[in-house]
Amino acid sequence: MQESDLKQFESLPHSTSCRLIDFDDVRVVPGIVPKSFILIVSGTKPWVTMKVELHPLIYIRQPEYWGIEVVGCQSGIGLPQTAPYQVSLDISHLLGTKGVEVVGASTREQINVP
């Protein structure tokens, strides 16, 4: 990916149904295969009908900490009732030189990964 490709992507309109949401706990556990890692993020979503996912940021060069956003998407009829969530992502190929940084609505947390 070139810098011009990234600028073209960033110029596209933003989604109206998805938002960054907060998280309460973040951990990285080893995967089954050597040198593989799983990121596990948990918290409370603001809408019980919201789908929560982890979205890695796009980089041209490997950063120190690879940013991974906690994104909640709402579609259809929503129920504005809080509910717990837990999501996971294989980050074996999404590591910065030092680790990952989880990005929520109001906080960020850097995690060193061996």
Secondary structure, 3 states (H helix, E strand, C coil): CCHHHHHHHHCCCCCCCEEECCCCEEEEEECCCCCCEEEEEEEEECCCCCEEEEEECCCCCCCCEEEEEEEEECCCCCCCCCEEEEEEEECCCCCCCCEEEEECCCCEEEEECC
